[in-house]
Amino acid sequence: MTRRFRALSLLALAAPVFALSAQQPAKPGAAVAAAPVDPCPIDLMQPNGLAIANLQRPKLANVKSADDANKVMKDVSKLLFDDKQKANPLGRDMLLAQFITFYVQFADSAKRGDVGFPGDKNQYVDLLKFADSLFTLIEKAEPKCAVTTLGWRNYKPYADRIKAAYAAVGAGAADTAEKLATRAMILNHSGPQPYDVLWRVAKIRNDEAKEIAFLQLAADKLEGDTLNAVVRSNFLFTLGRIQQEFGDLKTDKAAKDKLYRDAAKAYLVVLKEFPTSDESPYSMQGIAISANVVGDTSISNAAVAVVKAAPEKYTDQTVAQAGVLSTAGGHMADAVVLFAMAAKMNPYSRDYQYNLAAMMYESKQTTEMIPVVHRLVELDPSNPDDLMLFTYAFGGLQNSTKDPAVKKAAIDSVMYYGKLSESMPHRLFYTDFERQQNRTLLVGSVENRAKDARPFTIEFEFIGKDGAVLQKATATVAPVAPGATGNFKVDLPIGGVYGVRYAALPLK
């Protein structure tokens, strides 16, 4: 099977912008919008020491130097580590974690003495790990506070490190990007961004195993995230694609088969979760390649079953790909159903009409095949292969009918269309038709079946979903020698094209 994978840009996740809970102080003078009700039941105003410390948060949030931050932290630590605050340990831990989150804009670690923590004044504390441990204690003790703590986990220290990590990846600085992502991951274990960075780091280093593992984790972290559905679909498709690329390089059959099977699993998730995504039809193609390489039709059968169960959920391209897989698997009845659905969704596709007609012939539905071929010829009038389908259709009708008049008419039609096909002095066919979001590409050839060299001018109409002509284009083919072919290409900067038709080429 020919590979015709789409060229996909790799989508990068931005650090999420979370609105911190109502416990987050607004900047002085800022307008305060109505905040959603915070489900976290932890009281930050009792006992009195916590209430006094709480009032210091705006001050720490707005300091401009490490020295000023140290002063605020010492004052706050004196209050929070006072034994009297043990009456509300979760409140104390929440406030301390929030203060640390503000402080780490100046440093990831600090001496205990510099920030007023009890213990050895010269001992350094990893503040990211300390904040994480405090948030983890709170989340385990009060699960309702998980939304609040997530907002703080994703606050500026996390977002800044993720932004810098992506910039480092873009600059090819793998070590820097890895360090930043790993540090950010301490604050938020569930965020997809660090894993997104790390698989890109692995790609820079040509580390196949880590590239696969981290990309899988990045996709997994986005499961159920409707806001990033496009990114998850892209990640899963990319995962399947790189596994097949790695599989191509394997000489060990077991290793190759595993990579191809894993790729098919990733593609299948795309089909199930994102039926209308840009990656969906290409995922069907990827599954077909995996099934072919591994030699296991159950892989492609599983994909067909998913689409066949609810074809209306998918685009015409994905449904048609399922029809191709059904054909390859010898399931002609399924192929007819799927190509018929694709042709109904998009009656302007030459390929859908042709494949539907061909599968109808294989399924002995020759009477139903005739109007399909008529629609095909309206779109593709200068291709003798299409006319030959009439001979198959009427030949089947000739063999199946007992009515003498119908039999004679069928025989006459076979003769008529057979002669018309054989005498057509040219053959126009497409070799590539790509429908992209902002581009339409049509590539094809014209075979000169006449005795003399001749040029060809083809007038195309590109059709939209509702049947309207979105754009017309003329392709000119320089004189083609008898028995030779000349090529044409139409490349339009428009999307939304469903099909193409053209005016029949002159017979002389």
N, C-alpha and C positions, 0 to 999 in steps of 0.2 A: 504494500500500500504506500502510495506516495505521501510524503510528509508535507503538509502545507500549514504548518503552525503559524498563527498570527504573531506579529511582533508586538509584545506587550511591554509597556513601561512598568517598572516595578514601583508600586505605590508605597510611599512612606507614611507612617502614622505620625501625626503631630502629637505632642504632649497634650493630653486633654485639659481643657480649661474648666476646672470645677469651681463652682461657687461654694466657698466654705460655709460651714454652718452658721446659724445665727449667733453662735458663740464667738465668731471672728469679729473683732472690732473694726468698724469702718474708719477710714482716715478722717481726721478732724475736718469738719466743714463739708464733707461729702454728703450728697443726697442719699437717704436711706430708703431703698425700695422694700416693698413688702416681701418678707422672706418666708419660704415654706416652713411648716411646722417641723421642728427638729425632733425626731423620735428618740433621741438619746436622753435617758432620764438622769444623767449625772449632773449634780448640782455643783456649779463652780463658785458659788457665793457663800458656802458654809464649810467650815467655821470662818471666823472673821479674817484669819490670816489669808485664806484663799481669796476672799473678796478683795482684800487690799492688793494682793498680787495680781489679781485679774485686771485691775485698773492700770497696771503697768504694761499691758500688751501693746496698746497703741504707741507707747514710748519706744519700746524695743523694735516694733515694726518699722519705725521711721528714723532710727539712728543711722548715722552716715559713716561711722568708723568703728573699728574693732574695740578700741579703748572705751568708747561710749557704750558699746554693747556689753562689754565686760562689767562696767559699772552697774548697768541695769540688771544683768544676770546675778551679780553678787547680792544686790538688794532682794531680788526675787527668791534666790536660793535660801537666803536667810529666813524668809517667811515659809517657803514650801518644805524645807527640811526641819522645821520646828516640830517637836514631838506632838504639839497640840493638833497638827494637821492630820495626824493618824486617824482621827475620827472620820475622815472622808478620804480614804486612800485613793479611790478611783478619781475623785475630783483633783487631788494633788497630782496624780500621774498624768491626767489629761492636760492640766495646765503646764506642767513641766515639759511634756512632749511638745506642746504648742510653742512654748518659749524657745525650746531647742530648735524647732523648725524655723523660727525667725532668725535665730542666732547663726545657723550654719551657712547663711549667705556670706559670712566672713571666714569661716574655717570649718572643715569636716571634723576636726578634733581640737581639743583644748586641754590645757592643764587644769586639774581640779581647782587649784588655788585661784586661777584667773577668772573662773566663772562661779566661785563660791560653793563648789560641791564639797561635801565632807570627805575625809580621808586624806591620803598623801597628797599634799599640795602640788608636788612635781609630777605626779602620775598623769599621763595623758588618757583622755576618754574619747573613744570613737563615737562622736555625737550622732552619726547616722544610725549606728547599731543601737545606741542607747534609746533614741527616739522610737526605733522600730520595736524594741523590747517593751517599751511603755505602751505603745499603741496595741501591741499583741496582747498584753495583759488585759487591757480595757476591752478588746474585742471578744476575748474568751469569757470575761466576767459579765459583760453586757452586750450581747449580740446586736441589740437595737442601735448601738453606737457605731456600727460598722460603716454606715453612710458618712457619719461625721468624721471618723478617722480616715476614711478613704479620701475625703476632700483634703485633709491635712497631708496625707501621704503623697498626694499629687500636687501639692503646692509648689511654690517657686523653686525650692532646692531640687526637687525631682524634675520639674519642667526645664530648668536651666541646664541640668546635666544631660537630659535627653536632647535638647536643642544642640548643645555643643557636641554631643556624640554623633549626631547626624552630620554636622559640619565636618567632623573629623573623618567620617566615612567618605564623604564627598572629596576630601583632600587626600584620601588614600592612607591616612594615619591610623592604621589598624590598632596599634597598641593603645593610643590615646582613646580611641572610640571604645575599645573593650573596657578600659579602666572606668571611663565615665558611665557606660551602661551598667557595669557591674555594681558601681556605687549607687546609681539610681535604683537598681533592683533591690537594694537593702531597704529603701524606703517603701517601695511598692512591689510586693512579690507577684501581684496579679496583673500588673500592667503589661500590655503586649509590646510596648515600645522598646524596652531593653533587649528582648529576644529578636525583634526586628533588626535592631542595630547589630546584634551578635551574629546573626546569620549572614549579614552583609560583610562583617569582619571576616568570617570564615571563608566567604567567597573571595575576598582579597587574598587570603592566605592559601587558597586552593585546598582547604580542609573539607573534603567531601562529607565526612560523617557529621561534623558539627554544622555544616551548612544545612543539611537535611534536618538534623535534630532541632536546631534553633528555629528554622522556618516552620516546622511542625508546631513547635511551642507557641510561636507568634500567632499562628492560625488558631490554635486551640484556645488561647487567651481571649480571642475575639468571638468565640462561640456564644451565640445569643445576643451579641451586641448589634442591634439594628442600625445604630448610627454609623457603624463601620462595616456594614455588610459588603459594600463594594470592595473594601480592602481585604476582607477575609476571603472573598471569592477569588481575588487576584492572587493572594498568598497561596491558596490551595492549588490553583491552576499552575502557578509557578513551581510549586513543590512537585507536582506531577511531571512537569516538563523537565526540571533538572534531574529528577530521578531517572527518567528515560535517557537523558543525555549521558548521565553517568553509566547507565546500563549498557549503552552502546560501546563504551570503552572496556567493558569487562570481557575477559576471555573465559572465565569460569562460568559455566552455564547456570549453576545454582545461584551465584551472586547476581548474574544478569537477570534471571527470572524473578528473583526477590525484588529487585529494584523496579522492574516492570509491573509486577503485581502491586507493589506499594503505590506506584504512580497511578494505576487504575483505581485504587481505593480513594486517593485524593480527588481524582476526576469525578468519581461517583458521588462524593460529598457535594461537589459543585452542582452536579445535576439535581440532587435531592434538595439542597438548600436554596439554590439560586437559579431557578429554572429560566428566568428571563435575562440572566446576566450575559454580558458580552462573551464570557468564557464558556458558556454552556455548550454551544455547538462544537467548539474546538475541544472541549472535554470529551464529547462523544467520539471525535476523531482520535484523540489520545487513547481512549479506551480500546478503540478498534486496533490501533497499533500494538498496544500491550497484548491483546488477545491473539493477534497474529504472531508476534514474536514468541510468546510463551507457548502458543499452540493450545489454548484453552478457550473454547467457545463459551464456557460458563461466564467468563468475564464480560463479554459483549452481550450475552443473553441477559445478564443482570441489569445492564444499562438500558437495554430495550424495554425490559419489564417496567422499569421506573417511569420511562416516558409513556409507554403504552397505557399505563394505569391512569394517567391524567394528561393526555396530550394537549388539552386546552391551556394548560399552565405554561407551556413552552412556546418558544418562537418557532416560526416555520422552518428555520434553518436547523434547529435541534431535532424537530420531528422528522425532517427529511434525512438527517444523519442516522436517526434510529431506523428509518426505512432502508438505508444502505446497509446497516449492520444486519438487519433481518434478511436482506437479500443474500449477503455473504454467508449467513448461517443456514440458508436454504429454507427459511420460513416465509414462503411466498405469500401466504394469506395475510400474515402480519405486515409484510412489506406493502401489499396493496392498501391495507387500512391506513398505514402511516403515510404513504405517499399521497393518498387521497386526502387525508387531513391536511398535509402540508400544502397541497394544491388548492384546497379550499381556503386556507389561511392566506395564501399568496398565489392567485391564479396567473400571475405574470412571470412566473419562473419557467423558463424553457426546460430546465433539468427536471423539475418536478413532474411536468406533464409527460416528458419522455419516459422517465422511470416508472411512472404510474402506468402508462400504456404498456411498457415492456413487461411489468409484473402482472398486469391483467392478462396478457397473452400466456404467460407461464401458468397462470391460474385458470386458464381456459374461459376467461370472461371476455370473449372476443366481441360480442355484441356491445357490451358496455364500453369497450375499448375505442370504438369508432369515434364518438364525439370528443374523446380525450385527444385523439390524434388530430382532429380538426382544430382544436384549440392550440395544439402544439404548432401546427403548420401556420396558423395565423401569426404566431410569434416568430417562427423560424422558417420562412417560406423557401429559402434557397439551400436547403440541406436535403439531398436525396435520401439520406438515412431515415429521415422522418417519413418520407413518402413510402418507404419500404414497410413501415409499420402498418400502413393501410393494406398492403398485400397480405401481411400476416393476419390482420383482423378479418378481412374478407375471406381469406383462405380458411380460417377457423369457422366462419359462418357457413361457408360452402360445405364443409364436412359435417356440420352439426344439424343443418336444416333438412327437412324432408319435403319442403315445399319446392316444387320444380321451378317456379317463377323466381323465388328468392335465391335458389341455387344458381340459376342462370345469371341473375343480376350480380351475385357475389363473384362468379367466375369472370364476368366482364370487368368487374371492378379490379380484380386481381391483375388481369391483363393490362388494364388502363394505367393503374398506378405503378405497376412494374415497369412498363415502357416509359412512363413519365420519369421515374427515378433513374433509369438507365440512360436516358437521353439528356438529362439535365447537364448542361455544359460547364457546370461549376459545382463546388461543394463548399459552403461556408460553415465553419464550426468554431466554437469557443474553446479555448484552452484554459482560461481563467476568468472568473467573474467574482470580484470581491466587493462585498457591501460593507463598508466601514461607516463609522459614525459621521465622519466629515469628509469622506472620500469614496468614490466609486471607480473601480478599475475593471475594464473589460479588455481582454487580450484574446486574439483568435487568428485564424488563417483562412485563406481562400485557396482552394485547389482548382486549378484550371484543367478542366476535363475536355476542353475543345481542341481543335487541331492547330489553332493559331495563338500566338502570344496576345495577351490583352490585359489592360489595366482594369481595376475595379474601384467603384465609388459606392460606399455603403452609407445610407442615411439611417441613423439610429434614433430611436426615441427611448428615453429612460423614464420608467413609469414609477409613480409613487403608490402608496398603500391604497388610495382610493381610486386608482386607475388614471389619474391625471398625469399628463406628460410634464415631468419636472424639468427636463432639459433635452434639447436635440443636439446631435453631434454628427459630423461627417468624417468618415475615415476613408482615406485614399490609399490604394495599394498600387504600387508601380507595376508596369507590365509584367505579367507572369508567363513563363514559357509553358507550352503544353506539357501536362503531366507533372508540373511543379506547383509549389505553393508559395503564396506571398502572405506576409504577416501584417496585422494591424493592431493598434493599441489605442484605447480611449481612456484617458485618465481625467476624471472630473473632480473638482474640489467641493463636492456636495454629498450629503448623506440622505438617508430616507428613501433610497431607491430600492424597489422591490423586484423589478425585472426590466427587461429590454426587449424591444421588437425593432424590426427594420423593414424597409420596403424591399420587395423581391427584386433580385438582381435581374437585369434584362437578359433574355435568353440568347441574344445575338450581340 
